[in-house]
């Protein structure tokens, strides 16, 4: 059986699945239930100064659903913990004592002043927590007070606060990054320069999930008014994967430990984050949707996949996909594929045809010899795979690479087996000489 024990910046846990700093980790009761269910670690809901913040007393969440009412995206306007700082600290100490084999990291957010950080750090150290996570990502409420993403969007502030923390605590420092920025590499580099032990990402994305068209208020509404909140859930996973990969392959941050966050719902999601360089993953929306026991499916699924593929430990998986992430300009322009439709699996719904006919390359028939039949017209197919993605039958349409030396009927040219990219293409006005 695969060994999925995790050692993330010296913080050990029985598996790589941690609960992210959020409502599920707000107090000891929740955290202990999570540990009993099997979670390897938690990041305690963000602590701030006393007196604690005040949250709204009404709807805090908005949502985007799929056609089957499955939750795709989640919007949250809740702030950091509204519980007393010292109550939280006592509970953290008690939970860590009871569950010494689990990872317990404390999320922190205080004003961007050195004294504020110097004050809270020893209080957290006294709990014997395993580490701290600096919340530089929260995009609503706290950012209006100069904290959260207001810090995370300024690399100089990120480096400054990380440096303060590294100088004033023995605990590992994980820096949580905001996705509400043009280039995620900039704050990651800044955190690295400040001495952070790791980064975690992504935090939530600034959003409004919908508008009530009866009273014209953004959702969720508080007394007829709404505000932007933090978007999370399965819909943000592609954004998170890209940002994790950008940091993992950046020469300036390569090797910096990453805790992957953003839409992790299944073991496969977790494996994808690990493959792109994350050392572990953090989960929130899935737990809020399905309950804490969902981690059991994640654990067993990851183990089973690793066993099937011959991966003995997490180290066999972490970062394996990073060398295969590249810039568009380096993609092989001599690689050619064509769609193939399995007529035995085809249910003749016509979605592939109409998608291609209306919005793509008119490369799929609707009739052949007067009968309803969907076939690929190779002379028109550019290999875009839109048909694969709209087909409701898995495996019915596949993309088949053309072998070197065969004829591409669309271009009339023989497929070359040589690698060639945009940097040397004759249409590129800035082309470079081929080596």
C-alpha positions as CSV (number, residue, x, y, z in Angstrom):
1,X,0.0,0.0,0.0
2,X,1.3,3.5,-0.9
3,X,2.7,5.6,1.9
4,X,0.8,8.9,1.9
5,X,2.4,10.3,5.1
6,X,3.3,13.9,4.6
7,X,6.2,16.0,5.9
8,X,5.6,19.6,4.8
9,X,8.3,22.0,5.9
10,X,8.9,19.7,8.9
11,X,5.2,19.6,9.8
12,X,4.2,15.9,9.8
13,X,0.7,14.5,9.2
14,X,-0.6,11.0,8.4
15,X,-1.9,12.2,5.0
16,X,-1.6,15.3,2.8
17,X,-5.2,16.4,3.3
18,X,-5.6,19.5,5.5
19,X,-8.6,21.6,6.1
20,X,-8.1,25.2,5.0
21,X,-8.5,28.2,7.3
22,X,-12.3,28.8,7.1
23,X,-15.6,28.2,9.0
24,X,-14.9,24.4,9.3
25,X,-11.8,25.1,11.5
26,X,-13.3,27.8,13.6
27,X,-13.3,26.0,17.0
28,X,-12.2,22.9,18.8
29,X,-15.5,21.0,18.3
30,X,-15.2,21.2,14.5
31,X,-11.5,20.4,14.4
32,X,-11.8,17.4,16.6
33,X,-14.6,16.0,14.5
34,X,-12.4,16.6,11.5
35,X,-9.5,14.7,13.0
36,X,-11.8,11.8,14.0
37,X,-13.0,11.6,10.4
38,X,-9.4,11.3,9.2
39,X,-8.1,14.7,8.2
40,X,-4.3,14.9,8.4
41,X,-4.2,18.5,9.5
42,X,-6.0,21.8,9.8
43,X,-5.3,25.4,9.4
44,X,-7.2,27.1,12.2
45,X,-9.6,29.8,11.1
46,X,-7.7,33.1,11.0
47,X,-7.1,34.8,14.3
48,X,-6.8,38.5,14.8
49,X,-6.5,41.0,17.6
50,X,-8.9,41.5,20.4
51,X,-11.6,42.7,20.4
52,X,-12.6,40.3,17.6
53,X,-14.2,41.4,14.4
54,X,-18.0,41.4,14.0
55,X,-19.5,39.3,11.3
56,X,-22.9,39.9,9.7
57,X,-26.0,38.3,11.2
58,X,-27.5,37.1,8.0
59,X,-26.6,35.2,4.8
60,X,-22.9,34.9,4.3
61,X,-22.7,32.6,1.3
62,X,-23.6,32.8,-2.4
63,X,-23.4,29.9,-4.8
64,X,-23.3,28.8,-8.4
65,X,-24.9,25.4,-9.2
66,X,-24.7,23.0,-12.1
67,X,-27.8,21.7,-13.8
68,X,-28.1,18.9,-11.3
69,X,-27.9,21.4,-8.4
70,X,-24.3,20.3,-7.7
71,X,-22.3,23.1,-6.1
72,X,-19.8,24.4,-8.6
73,X,-18.8,27.7,-7.0
74,X,-19.1,29.2,-3.5
75,X,-19.0,32.9,-2.5
76,X,-18.2,33.8,1.1
77,X,-18.5,37.2,2.8
78,X,-17.6,35.9,6.3
79,X,-14.6,37.6,7.9
80,X,-11.9,36.1,10.1
81,X,-12.9,34.6,13.5
82,X,-15.3,36.6,15.6
83,X,-14.4,34.6,18.7
84,X,-12.1,35.9,21.4
85,X,-8.4,35.5,20.7
86,X,-7.7,33.8,24.0
87,X,-10.5,31.4,23.7
88,X,-9.1,30.3,20.4
89,X,-5.6,30.0,21.8
90,X,-6.7,27.8,24.7
91,X,-8.6,25.5,22.3
92,X,-5.7,25.3,19.9
93,X,-3.4,24.2,22.7
94,X,-5.9,21.6,24.0
95,X,-6.5,20.2,20.5
96,X,-2.8,19.9,19.7
97,X,-2.2,18.1,23.0
98,X,-5.0,15.7,22.3
99,X,-4.0,15.1,18.6
100,X,-0.2,15.2,18.6
101,X,0.1,13.3,15.3
102,X,-2.0,15.8,13.3
103,X,-0.8,19.0,11.7
104,X,-2.2,22.1,13.4
105,X,-1.3,25.4,11.8
106,X,-2.7,28.8,12.9
107,X,-3.8,31.4,10.4
108,X,-3.0,34.9,11.4
109,X,-4.1,38.4,10.3
110,X,-3.2,41.6,12.2
111,X,-2.6,45.2,11.1
112,X,0.5,45.7,8.9
113,X,2.6,47.0,11.8
114,X,5.6,45.2,13.2
115,X,4.5,45.5,16.9
116,X,1.1,43.9,16.1
117,X,2.9,40.8,14.7
118,X,5.5,40.8,17.6
119,X,2.6,40.7,20.0
120,X,0.6,37.9,18.6
121,X,3.4,35.5,17.5
122,X,4.5,34.5,21.1
123,X,0.9,33.9,22.0
124,X,0.6,31.4,19.2
125,X,4.0,29.8,20.0
126,X,2.8,29.1,23.5
127,X,0.0,26.8,22.1
128,X,2.7,24.5,20.6
129,X,1.0,24.7,17.2
130,X,3.1,23.4,14.4
131,X,3.3,26.6,12.4
132,X,1.6,29.8,11.2
133,X,-0.1,30.8,8.0
134,X,0.0,34.5,7.1
135,X,-3.4,35.4,5.6
136,X,-2.5,37.8,2.8
137,X,-5.4,36.6,0.6
138,X,-8.8,37.5,2.1
139,X,-10.4,39.8,-0.6
140,X,-13.4,41.2,1.4
141,X,-14.0,43.1,4.5
142,X,-10.5,42.8,6.0
143,X,-8.9,44.2,2.8
144,X,-10.9,47.4,3.4
145,X,-9.0,47.7,6.7
146,X,-5.5,47.3,5.1
147,X,-5.1,43.6,5.8
148,X,-5.7,40.4,3.8
149,X,-5.3,40.9,0.1
150,X,-4.5,44.6,0.6
151,X,-1.1,43.2,1.8
152,X,-0.9,40.3,-0.6
153,X,-1.3,42.6,-3.6
154,X,1.9,44.5,-2.7
155,X,5.0,42.4,-2.9
156,X,7.0,44.8,-0.8
157,X,4.5,44.4,2.0
158,X,4.5,40.7,1.7
159,X,8.3,40.5,2.0
160,X,8.3,43.0,4.9
161,X,5.7,41.1,7.0
162,X,7.2,37.7,6.3
163,X,10.6,39.0,7.4
164,X,9.1,40.4,10.7
165,X,7.5,37.0,11.4
166,X,10.7,35.0,10.6
167,X,12.7,37.2,12.9
168,X,10.2,36.8,15.8
169,X,9.1,33.2,15.8
170,X,10.6,29.7,15.7
171,X,7.5,28.3,14.0
172,X,7.5,27.5,10.3
173,X,5.9,30.4,8.3
174,X,3.5,29.6,5.4
175,X,2.5,32.6,3.4
176,X,-1.0,32.5,1.9
177,X,-1.2,34.3,-1.4
178,X,-4.1,36.1,-3.0
179,X,-5.1,35.2,-6.6
180,X,-6.4,38.8,-7.1
181,X,-3.3,39.9,-8.7
182,X,-1.9,40.0,-12.3
183,X,1.2,37.9,-11.8
184,X,1.3,35.4,-8.9
185,X,5.0,35.0,-9.2
186,X,5.7,38.5,-7.8
187,X,4.3,38.0,-4.3
188,X,5.7,34.4,-4.2
189,X,9.1,35.8,-5.0
190,X,8.7,38.5,-2.3
191,X,7.6,35.9,0.3
192,X,10.6,33.8,-0.7
193,X,12.9,36.8,-0.3
194,X,11.5,37.5,3.1
195,X,12.4,34.0,4.2
196,X,9.0,32.2,4.2
197,X,9.2,28.4,4.7
198,X,6.4,27.8,2.2
199,X,3.5,29.5,0.3
200,X,-0.1,28.4,0.2
201,X,-2.5,29.2,-2.7
202,X,-5.0,30.2,-3.8
203,X,-7.1,32.1,-1.4
204,X,-10.5,33.2,-2.7
205,X,-11.2,35.2,-5.8
206,X,-13.1,38.5,-5.6
207,X,-16.6,38.0,-6.9
208,X,-20.3,38.6,-7.0
209,X,-22.1,35.3,-7.7
210,X,-25.4,36.7,-8.7
211,X,-28.1,39.4,-8.5
212,X,-31.6,39.1,-7.1
213,X,-33.7,40.4,-10.0
214,X,-36.7,41.1,-7.8
215,X,-34.9,43.6,-5.5
216,X,-31.8,44.1,-7.6
217,X,-29.4,43.3,-4.8
218,X,-26.2,41.3,-5.1
219,X,-26.3,37.8,-3.5
220,X,-26.0,37.1,-0.6
221,X,-28.0,40.2,0.5
222,X,-28.0,41.9,3.9
223,X,-31.0,44.1,4.4
224,X,-31.2,44.8,0.6
225,X,-27.5,45.4,0.1
226,X,-24.7,43.0,-1.1
227,X,-21.0,43.1,-1.4
228,X,-18.2,41.3,-3.2
229,X,-16.9,38.2,-1.5
230,X,-14.4,35.4,-1.9
231,X,-15.1,32.8,-4.6
232,X,-14.0,29.2,-4.1
233,X,-15.1,25.6,-4.9
234,X,-14.6,23.4,-8.0
235,X,-14.9,26.3,-10.4
236,X,-11.7,27.9,-9.2
237,X,-9.5,24.7,-9.6
238,X,-8.1,25.6,-13.0
239,X,-7.0,29.0,-11.8
240,X,-5.4,27.5,-8.8
241,X,-3.6,24.8,-10.7
242,X,-2.1,27.4,-13.1
243,X,-0.9,29.6,-10.2
244,X,0.6,26.7,-8.4
245,X,2.4,25.6,-11.6
246,X,3.7,29.1,-12.2
247,X,5.4,29.2,-8.8
248,X,6.7,25.6,-9.1
249,X,8.4,26.3,-12.5
250,X,9.6,29.9,-11.8
251,X,13.4,29.8,-11.6
252,X,13.3,32.3,-8.6
253,X,10.9,30.1,-6.5
254,X,11.6,26.6,-7.8
255,X,11.8,24.3,-4.9
256,X,9.8,26.5,-2.5
257,X,7.3,24.3,-0.8
258,X,3.7,24.9,-1.9
259,X,0.4,24.0,-0.1
260,X,-2.2,23.7,-2.9
261,X,-5.7,25.2,-2.4
262,X,-8.6,25.7,-4.7
263,X,-11.5,23.4,-5.5
264,X,-10.1,20.1,-4.2
265,X,-13.1,17.8,-4.1
266,X,-11.7,14.4,-5.0
267,X,-8.5,12.4,-4.8
268,X,-7.9,13.2,-8.4
269,X,-8.0,16.9,-7.8
270,X,-5.4,16.4,-5.0
271,X,-3.2,14.3,-7.3
272,X,-3.2,17.0,-9.9
273,X,-2.1,19.6,-7.4
274,X,0.7,17.3,-6.1
275,X,1.8,16.6,-9.7
276,X,2.1,20.4,-10.3
277,X,4.3,20.9,-7.4
278,X,2.2,21.1,-4.2
279,X,3.5,19.3,-1.2
280,X,0.0,18.9,0.3
281,X,-3.5,20.2,-0.3
282,X,-6.0,22.2,1.7
283,X,-9.8,21.7,1.4
284,X,-12.7,23.8,2.4
285,X,-15.8,23.9,0.1
286,X,-15.9,20.1,-0.3
287,X,-16.0,19.7,3.4
288,X,-18.7,22.3,3.7
289,X,-20.7,20.6,1.0
290,X,-20.3,17.0,1.9
291,X,-19.1,16.9,5.4
292,X,-15.8,15.9,7.0
293,X,-16.0,12.2,6.0
294,X,-15.3,13.0,2.4
295,X,-11.6,12.9,3.3
296,X,-11.9,9.1,3.6
297,X,-12.7,8.8,-0.1
298,X,-9.8,11.1,-0.9
299,X,-7.4,9.0,1.2
300,X,-8.5,5.7,-0.3
301,X,-8.7,7.1,-3.8
302,X,-5.2,8.5,-3.7
303,X,-3.7,5.3,-2.2
304,X,-5.4,3.1,-4.8
305,X,-4.2,5.3,-7.7
306,X,-0.7,5.4,-6.4
307,X,-0.7,1.6,-6.0
308,X,-2.0,1.1,-9.5
309,X,0.7,3.4,-10.9
310,X,3.5,2.1,-8.8
311,X,4.1,5.3,-6.8
312,X,5.4,4.3,-3.4
313,X,5.2,7.7,-1.6
314,X,4.1,11.2,-2.2
315,X,7.6,12.2,-3.3
316,X,7.1,10.0,-6.4
317,X,4.2,12.2,-7.4
318,X,5.0,15.7,-6.2
319,X,6.2,17.9,-9.1
320,X,6.1,15.2,-11.7
321,X,4.1,17.3,-14.1
322,X,6.1,20.5,-13.7
323,X,8.6,19.7,-16.5
324,X,5.7,19.3,-18.9
325,X,4.3,22.8,-18.2
326,X,5.7,25.3,-20.8
327,X,4.9,28.6,-22.5
328,X,2.7,28.5,-25.6
329,X,5.6,29.6,-27.8
330,X,7.4,26.3,-27.1
331,X,4.5,23.9,-28.1
332,X,5.3,21.6,-31.0
333,X,3.6,23.1,-34.1
334,X,4.3,19.9,-36.0
335,X,2.1,17.8,-33.7
336,X,-1.1,17.1,-35.6
337,X,-4.3,15.3,-34.3
338,X,-7.7,14.5,-35.8
339,X,-10.9,13.7,-34.1
340,X,-12.3,10.1,-34.4
341,X,-15.9,9.2,-33.6
342,X,-16.7,5.7,-32.4
343,X,-19.9,4.9,-34.2
344,X,-20.8,2.1,-31.8
345,X,-20.8,4.5,-28.9
346,X,-22.4,7.5,-30.7
347,X,-26.0,8.2,-29.6
348,X,-26.6,10.6,-32.5
349,X,-27.4,13.5,-30.3
350,X,-25.7,15.9,-32.7
351,X,-24.0,18.1,-30.2
352,X,-20.6,17.6,-31.8
353,X,-21.9,18.6,-35.2
354,X,-23.7,21.7,-34.0
355,X,-20.8,22.9,-31.9
356,X,-18.4,22.5,-34.8
357,X,-20.8,23.8,-37.4
358,X,-21.9,26.9,-35.5
359,X,-18.8,27.9,-33.6
360,X,-15.7,26.1,-35.0
361,X,-14.5,24.6,-38.3
362,X,-17.5,22.8,-40.0
363,X,-15.6,19.5,-39.7
364,X,-18.4,17.1,-38.6
365,X,-21.2,15.9,-40.8
366,X,-24.8,15.6,-39.8
367,X,-25.8,13.2,-42.6
368,X,-24.1,10.7,-44.7
369,X,-25.9,9.2,-47.7
370,X,-29.2,10.7,-46.5
371,X,-28.9,9.2,-43.1
372,X,-28.3,10.9,-39.7
373,X,-24.6,10.1,-39.1
374,X,-21.8,12.1,-37.6
375,X,-18.3,11.7,-39.1
376,X,-15.2,13.8,-39.0
377,X,-14.3,15.6,-42.3
378,X,-10.5,15.3,-42.1
379,X,-10.0,18.0,-44.7
380,X,-11.5,20.6,-42.3
381,X,-10.6,19.2,-38.8
382,X,-7.9,21.3,-37.0
383,X,-7.8,18.9,-34.0
384,X,-9.2,21.5,-31.6
385,X,-11.1,18.8,-29.5
386,X,-14.2,21.0,-29.0
387,X,-16.3,17.9,-30.0
388,X,-14.7,15.8,-27.3
389,X,-15.6,18.3,-24.7
390,X,-19.2,18.7,-25.7
391,X,-19.9,15.0,-26.3
392,X,-22.1,13.6,-23.5
393,X,-20.7,10.0,-24.0
394,X,-17.2,9.5,-22.5
395,X,-14.8,7.9,-24.9
396,X,-17.1,8.3,-27.9
397,X,-14.8,10.8,-29.5
398,X,-11.0,10.7,-29.2
399,X,-8.1,12.7,-30.6
400,X,-5.7,10.6,-32.7
401,X,-2.2,11.9,-33.5
402,X,-1.2,11.6,-37.1
403,X,2.0,9.6,-37.5
404,X,5.1,11.3,-39.0
405,X,5.2,10.8,-42.7
406,X,1.4,10.7,-43.1
407,X,-0.6,13.3,-45.0
408,X,-2.6,16.0,-43.2
409,X,-5.6,16.3,-45.5
410,X,-6.4,19.8,-44.2
411,X,-3.1,21.3,-45.2
412,X,-2.0,18.9,-47.9
413,X,1.3,18.6,-46.2
414,X,3.2,15.6,-44.9
415,X,3.4,15.5,-41.1
416,X,6.9,16.1,-39.9
417,X,8.5,14.1,-37.0
418,X,10.7,17.1,-36.1
419,X,10.0,19.4,-33.2
420,X,9.3,23.0,-34.3
421,X,7.7,25.9,-32.3
422,X,6.7,29.5,-32.8
423,X,10.1,30.9,-31.9
424,X,11.4,29.6,-35.3
425,X,8.3,29.7,-37.4
426,X,8.5,31.8,-40.6
427,X,5.4,33.7,-39.7
428,X,6.9,34.9,-36.5
429,X,8.4,38.4,-37.1
430,X,10.6,37.9,-34.1
431,X,11.8,34.4,-35.0
432,X,15.1,33.1,-33.8
433,X,17.5,30.9,-35.7
434,X,17.0,27.2,-35.1
435,X,19.8,25.6,-33.1
